[in-house]
Amino acid sequence: MSSVRTVALERSFGNVRALQGLSLEIPEGCVGLLGPNGAGKSTLLKILMGLLEPDSGEAHVLGIDVTADPAEVRRIVGYMPEMDAYLPGLTGAEAVRFAGVMCGLPSGEAQRRAHEILYYVGLGEARYRRAEEYSTGMRQRLRLAQAIVHDPKLVFLDEPTNGLDPKGRDEILALVRDLAEKHGKSVVLCSHLLPDVEAVCPRVVMLREGRVALEGSVEDVRRLERGMFRVRYVGDRGRFEASLRERRAELRAADGEDVTVQLAEPCDPRDVFLAAAAAGGVVRSLSSSAQNLEGAFLRAVGESAGEAR
């Protein structure tokens, strides 16, 4: 069973279309949800949690129709929002207990689970301090504790490392990895920080302007980059492109003298120089694209448009 499935999902805010006929299927496991600001990531998460109603289309989480039974979705799904979500004056333990009760746990069970989970996320010694006294990193851990206190099958994490220093990021990502690998949780990690997604997610879905721009395993996405080279070429662009095609290569993008060239496997950068020489031009520089998500992300999403999140 898939964790998330949407069909032709639409949602607008005034004249801004945050989701435009979004159809996707997210499998169980740990999946990264990527996209620039305005891609519709947070809007999608709120719809999947039953916090926003779509204008049209279908959304199912763990087989449950989110518009028909949002309470059941919130009972079996955890949600860590990007912003703080606690009542002023509550201690950490009280804030997590309250979250558990809101997700359907009996009061006593919610209290017991709150103390266990706060120790799990590293806030056991601070659980009786007021939440507004917590540092940024501690508040991130508190939001994670609130998301998992009711032992959900699936957890949505919206920018869980935002604002953290490298040590704090590593610690939060270690918790996310532990939830997925040792506790069998499915996780949808929504982030614009590509290294975070690469660190914990074997699969990714990239959104652009409310639509799917690219999806697949991280390894498959990286493979797309292995034959990609950034070339500074001086000469007739059309002749260079034709010469590349003769060598089973392709000119993918151009920006002034800089072009992006995709070579067929097995990759041999000498083909770029041979193609340039045959076209009567000159290669002034050549560099390989990094074998990570960045190149694929930039090509898939392009420049963000709109203001919706």
ZIMOUR-V549095 format. One record per residue. N is the residue number from 1. RES is the residue in one small letter. PHI is phi as a letter, one per 40 degrees, with the letter a starting at -180 (999 if undefined). PSI is psi in degrees with one decimal (999 if undefined). D_FIRST is the distance of its C-alpha to the first C-alpha in Angstrom with 2 decimals. Layout:
# ZIMOUR-V549095
<<N	RES	PHI	PSI	D_FIRST> <N	RES	PHI	PSI	D_FIRST>>
This chain:
# ZIMOUR-V549095
<<1	m	999	137.5	0.00> <2	s	c	153.9	3.78> <3	s	c	-42.6	6.58> <4	v	b	137.9	8.87> <5	r	a	128.1	9.74> <6	t	b	150.3	13.45> <7	v	b	116.7	15.78> <8	a	f	45.5	19.51> <9	l	c	130.7	19.68> <10	e	b	139.3	23.35> <11	r	a	128.7	25.29> <12	s	b	153.2	28.96> <13	f	b	98.6	31.52> <14	g	g	-124.1	34.84> <15	n	c	-1.5	35.38> <16	v	c	121.5	32.67> <17	r	c	103.7	29.34> <18	a	c	-39.5	26.82> <19	l	b	131.1	23.80> <20	q	b	87.5	24.67> <21	g	g	40.8	22.22> <22	l	c	118.0	19.33> <23	s	b	121.8	16.32> <24	l	a	162.9	13.67> <25	e	b	120.6	10.05> <26	i	b	120.4	9.56> <27	p	c	169.5	7.27> <28	e	c	159.2	7.25> <29	g	h	-160.5	10.93> <30	c	b	116.7	14.11> <31	v	b	133.8	14.55> <32	g	c	133.2	17.93> <33	l	b	109.0	18.60> <34	l	b	157.9	22.11> <35	g	i	152.8	24.83> <36	p	c	170.2	28.45> <37	n	d	132.6	29.75> <38	g	g	-2.4	29.24> <39	a	c	-20.6	25.97> <40	g	h	12.1	24.10> <41	k	c	-54.3	21.99> <42	s	c	-34.8	23.18> <43	t	c	-43.9	23.20> <44	l	c	-46.5	19.51> <45	l	c	-41.6	18.78> <46	k	c	-35.9	21.13> <47	i	c	-42.3	19.55> <48	l	c	-25.3	16.07> <49	m	c	-0.5	17.97> <50	g	g	15.2	19.86> <51	l	c	-19.0	23.06> <52	l	b	144.3	23.78> <53	e	c	136.7	23.37> <54	p	c	154.8	22.64> <55	d	c	-35.5	25.49> <56	s	a	169.9	23.26> <57	g	g	-178.6	19.83> <58	e	b	148.5	16.41> <59	a	a	126.4	14.14> <60	h	b	136.5	10.92> <61	v	b	119.5	9.78> <62	l	f	38.1	6.96> <63	g	g	-0.4	7.39> <64	i	b	133.1	11.10> <65	d	c	115.9	13.78> <66	v	c	-26.7	15.73> <67	t	c	-28.3	18.99> <68	a	c	-33.4	18.87> <69	d	a	65.9	18.08> <70	p	c	-30.8	18.69> <71	a	c	-39.9	20.08> <72	e	c	-36.7	16.92> <73	v	c	-47.0	15.11> <74	r	c	-20.4	18.06> <75	r	c	-32.4	17.98> <76	i	b	1.6	14.69> <77	v	b	140.3	14.88> <78	g	b	148.6	17.88> <79	y	b	119.4	19.87> <80	m	b	103.6	22.72> <81	p	c	166.6	24.87> <82	e	c	-32.2	27.29> <83	m	b	161.9	30.28> <84	d	d	147.0	31.57> <85	a	a	65.4	30.38> <86	y	a	157.8	32.85> <87	l	c	135.6	35.89> <88	p	d	142.0	39.26> <89	g	g	-15.2	41.11> <90	l	c	145.3	38.21> <91	t	c	169.5	38.01> <92	g	d	-44.2	34.89> <93	a	c	-40.4	34.21> <94	e	c	-38.9	34.80> <95	a	c	-41.3	32.55> <96	v	c	-39.0	29.57> <97	r	c	-43.6	30.42> <98	f	c	-41.7	30.58> <99	a	c	-39.7	27.12> <100	g	c	-42.4	25.81> <101	v	c	-40.8	27.68> <102	m	c	-25.0	26.38> <103	c	c	5.5	22.78> <104	g	h	1.4	23.86> <105	l	c	143.3	25.29> <106	p	c	153.5	28.70> <107	s	d	-46.7	31.54> <108	g	c	-42.5	32.49> <109	e	c	-39.7	29.00> <110	a	c	-39.3	28.53> <111	q	c	-44.3	31.86> <112	r	c	-45.8	31.13> <113	r	c	-35.2	27.78> <114	a	d	-45.3	29.52> <115	h	c	-40.7	32.06> <116	e	c	-46.7	29.59> <117	i	c	-36.0	27.40> <118	l	c	-36.2	30.54> <119	y	c	-38.9	31.73> <120	y	c	-40.9	28.42> <121	v	c	2.0	28.70> <122	g	g	19.4	32.42> <123	l	b	17.6	34.01> <124	g	d	-42.6	35.21> <125	e	c	-16.0	38.87> <126	a	b	12.8	38.58> <127	r	c	-18.1	36.67> <128	y	c	3.0	39.85> <129	r	c	151.4	40.84> <130	r	c	139.7	40.35> <131	a	c	-33.2	37.32> <132	e	c	-10.5	39.53> <133	e	c	-6.9	41.50> <134	y	c	150.8	38.58> <135	s	c	173.8	38.63> <136	t	d	-47.0	36.05> <137	g	c	-38.6	34.19> <138	m	c	-37.5	34.33> <139	r	c	-33.7	33.00> <140	q	c	-44.3	29.99> <141	r	c	-37.5	29.35> <142	l	c	-43.3	29.97> <143	r	c	-37.0	27.33> <144	l	c	-42.0	24.79> <145	a	c	-42.2	25.95> <146	q	c	-32.8	25.57> <147	a	c	-26.4	21.95> <148	i	b	4.2	20.97> <149	v	c	-30.9	23.58> <150	h	c	15.0	21.31> <151	d	f	57.7	18.91> <152	p	c	158.5	15.82> <153	k	c	-27.6	12.30> <154	l	b	138.6	12.23> <155	v	b	127.8	15.57> <156	f	c	124.0	16.99> <157	l	b	115.3	20.24> <158	d	b	106.8	22.74> <159	e	f	58.7	25.46> <160	p	c	-17.0	25.55> <161	t	b	10.7	28.49> <162	n	c	128.1	30.53> <163	g	g	2.8	34.22> <164	l	c	153.2	34.05> <165	d	c	168.7	36.42> <166	p	d	-40.2	35.20> <167	k	c	-44.9	35.32> <168	g	c	-39.1	33.37> <169	r	c	-46.7	30.70> <170	d	c	-38.7	30.38> <171	e	c	-41.5	30.11> <172	i	c	-43.1	27.35> <173	l	c	-34.0	25.36> <174	a	c	-38.2	25.97> <175	l	c	-42.0	24.46> <176	v	c	-44.5	21.32> <177	r	c	-40.2	21.08> <178	d	c	-40.8	21.74> <179	l	d	-42.4	19.01> <180	a	c	-45.7	16.39> <181	e	c	-37.1	18.11> <182	k	b	-24.6	19.82> <183	h	b	0.9	17.96> <184	g	g	23.7	14.33> <185	k	c	144.4	13.62> <186	s	c	139.0	11.44> <187	v	b	132.9	14.21> <188	v	b	110.1	15.00> <189	l	c	108.7	18.65> <190	c	c	118.3	20.71> <191	s	a	156.4	24.05> <192	h	b	3.0	26.91> <193	l	c	99.4	27.96> <194	l	c	-39.9	26.77> <195	p	c	-33.6	27.93> <196	d	c	-44.1	25.81> <197	v	c	-44.7	22.62> <198	e	d	-31.8	23.80> <199	a	c	-27.4	24.55> <200	v	b	-14.2	21.11> <201	c	b	121.4	18.40> <202	p	c	-15.1	17.53> <203	r	b	155.0	16.02> <204	v	b	152.2	17.54> <205	v	b	125.8	17.45> <206	m	b	128.7	21.04> <207	l	b	148.0	22.19> <208	r	a	122.5	25.66> <209	e	f	43.4	27.21> <210	g	g	12.9	24.01> <211	r	b	161.9	22.41> <212	v	c	123.1	20.33> <213	a	c	-33.2	23.07> <214	l	a	142.8	21.25> <215	e	a	154.1	17.90> <216	g	i	-174.7	17.10> <217	s	c	152.0	17.71> <218	v	d	-38.3	20.77> <219	e	c	-41.8	22.52> <220	d	c	-40.3	22.22> <221	v	c	-42.1	23.51> <222	r	c	-38.3	26.30> <223	r	c	-31.4	27.20> <224	l	c	-27.0	28.01> <225	e	c	-15.6	30.61> <226	r	c	-29.2	32.35> <227	g	b	16.6	34.64> <228	m	c	129.7	35.29> <229	f	b	142.4	38.84> <230	r	c	122.0	40.79> <231	v	b	133.0	44.19> <232	r	c	110.4	47.37> <233	y	b	135.4	49.14> <234	v	b	119.8	52.57> <235	g	i	-170.3	53.54> <236	d	c	115.0	52.62> <237	r	c	-40.8	48.87> <238	g	c	-44.6	48.63> <239	r	c	-37.7	50.43> <240	f	c	-43.4	48.26> <241	e	c	-42.3	45.06> <242	a	c	-38.7	46.50> <243	s	c	-36.1	47.55> <244	l	c	-43.6	44.08> <245	r	c	-35.1	42.58> <246	e	c	-21.5	45.09> <247	r	b	25.7	43.63> <248	r	f	39.5	39.96> <249	a	b	167.7	39.44> <250	e	a	137.3	38.50> <251	l	c	115.1	39.74> <252	r	c	-32.9	36.71> <253	a	a	158.9	38.43> <254	a	a	141.1	41.96> <255	d	a	92.8	43.67> <256	g	g	-129.4	47.45> <257	e	c	-16.2	48.43> <258	d	c	131.4	45.00> <259	v	b	154.8	42.48> <260	t	b	123.9	39.05> <261	v	b	131.3	39.03> <262	q	b	118.6	36.12> <263	l	c	144.5	37.34> <264	a	c	154.5	35.83> <265	e	c	142.5	34.91> <266	p	c	142.1	36.96> <267	c	c	132.6	38.18> <268	d	b	103.5	41.94> <269	p	d	-20.6	43.26> <270	r	c	-23.7	46.68> <271	d	c	-31.1	45.43> <272	v	c	-44.3	45.52> <273	f	c	-38.1	49.17> <274	l	c	-40.8	50.05> <275	a	c	-40.4	48.50> <276	a	c	-43.3	50.43> <277	a	c	-41.6	53.66> <278	a	c	-28.7	53.30> <279	a	c	-2.3	52.79> <280	g	g	17.5	55.88> <281	g	b	-172.1	54.05> <282	v	b	135.4	53.55> <283	v	c	114.4	50.57> <284	r	c	-27.4	51.58> <285	s	a	153.8	48.47> <286	l	a	130.2	45.15> <287	s	a	144.4	42.30> <288	s	c	141.8	38.86> <289	s	c	143.5	35.82> <290	a	c	140.7	34.22> <291	q	c	64.7	31.26> <292	n	a	-166.9	28.87> <293	l	c	-14.7	26.76> <294	e	c	-49.7	29.85> <295	g	c	-46.0	31.15> <296	a	c	-38.8	27.89> <297	f	c	-48.3	27.23> <298	l	c	-39.1	30.72> <299	r	c	-34.1	30.57> <300	a	c	-42.5	27.20> <301	v	c	-24.2	27.98> <302	g	g	-153.7	31.77> <303	e	c	137.9	33.69> <304	s	c	153.2	31.96> <305	a	b	149.5	33.13> <306	g	g	178.3	33.41> <307	e	b	-4.1	33.32> <308	a	c	146.0	30.00> <309	r	b	999	27.65>>
